[in-house]
C-alpha cells in the first residue's frame, strides 16, 4: 500500500471514524470517481467534516493510490477570502479531487477559484459541500448506475425540447423556455473529466433561455442560507420570476425573505435564473433540509446567479449562485408529462 504524501499538521488516515460511513465513502471512490492505483488524489476538508474525510481516505488507501490531504483551517482563516495557494498548487498535480467541507458565508468566490483549476485541468472532482452523516448514510448509498441510466433518458428528452412546464400542489407554476444554444449537463454521480460533480449526484441542468412564473420553495434554499433556515416545509418562500429575473419574494419568515432578497441582489446578475435543473436521484425519499442532497431529489430546482457557463455555454457571469428546491412536482416537456407528484413516469 502506498502511503500518504506529506500533510499539513494532521494525518487523516489515523483518525477514527464510524464504519457506517464506509459504504458511502466506498461508493464515492470506486463507483463515482473510479479512482485508479496509478492516480493522485487531493482531499480537501475542514474541522467539521474530519470524520467523513477519514472514511474517504480509508478508501483511497484501499485503492492504493497516492493522495494528499488538506484541512482548510490548517492553512487559512475561515471564511475563506481566496482559495489557499498551497492547495491550488497541489491540485495542479492531481487527477482526482474531493472537496468535503461545510459552507461558510461569502466563500463561494473561493470555491469558484478552486473549480476554475478543476475545469482547466479536467480533474475528476467530487464536490461535497455541506456533506454530513445523514447524507453519507442516505444519498451516498444510492445505486448511482441506476441514477445514471435515468438521468441519461431524461437528458435525451430535454436536450431537444423547447419548453418545460412545472407545477406543485403548494402553488409552483412556472414555464422555462429553453435556449438551444445552451448545453444540458448530466451530473448523475458518475464523475468524468468533462464535468465535476456534486456527491451525492443525480441531476441534469442547463442555463434556461427564460423562466417566468411562481416558485413556492417548500424544500430548501442553498449556499449558507441552507444551514441557517433548513427545511422550509412549514414556512415556504414564494418567489415570482419575470423575464428570467426574480421580481418578488414573500415568506412568513421575514428574515428568510430579507436574506434571500439581499443574496439575490449582490451583483447585476444575482437575481437572474442561471440554472434550470431536474433532480434524478430516485433513491431519495424526501427533502431533508440539506441542499447538497436535496437538489438531487426528483423534481425541478432552479438557481439564481452564476450559470456555470464553462459547461452550459452561457456567456454571462455572477459572483453568486443559490439553488431553490420544492416538493411533489408535475413536469411536462413540450407538453408530454414526465413526472407526476414527484415520481418519474420514465423507467430507469
C-alpha angles and dihedrals in degrees: 000000000000116000129231119270122246108303131200109252100315137066107211091188088068097053119103119237138181110266088222085077092060101084092054093044091049090049089054095050102037107028107024101034100020091210115200127212090241094058134089121227130200113209116196120187142147140226094274095050101044096115093052090046089051090055090050092048089051088059092048089055089050089055090048097227128142115257143171126207131210130190106202095217089056092061107028145015117262135265087049116231092188132008109265113262095221090059091046089053091049092050088056089068099044134090094197134032136187122199109193108168144122116255119244129196116286095003096119091096091058091048090052089053088055094048090048087065091044092052094046095048095036092233117178095241128187109204108202103169112170093006111170141170095272092053091047089053095043121022095025091056092059123125094251093185088061092045088050093053092052092044090053091053092048094047091049089059099043095045091070096037127110099197141017123198123197132186137171135190088246091066108271111148116162141148126211117200106202129223112224089205091066120079127233114229126206116212102172098155093272098108122207137178089258097067132010112226144208117247121249088044134197120126145098119212146172140172105265125227092226136340123201132175141044130319118192104201102209091150118053144306120227144237116034091333088073094066090045099051106018121181110015097196093115096041110026125191113228117204131182123209128200125177090356093302130107106244102169137026124182134173138154082234098075093185089058091046093050096043092050093048092049092048093050091051098052094110138359094279101035090100094049122102102247099167134039112184145170118213113226106178097119091179090073115094103190146346111283102187096260116111096205090066101023096061087062091055109115110271140060123307128175134194131211119219131016110046096201087241093181086071106027098038094239109151100208130082143210131185090221136060125183125174125210124201134195137182140247101012131191108205131191124190110201088336096311114115114231100167134036123186092345095308122113118239087204120088119234 
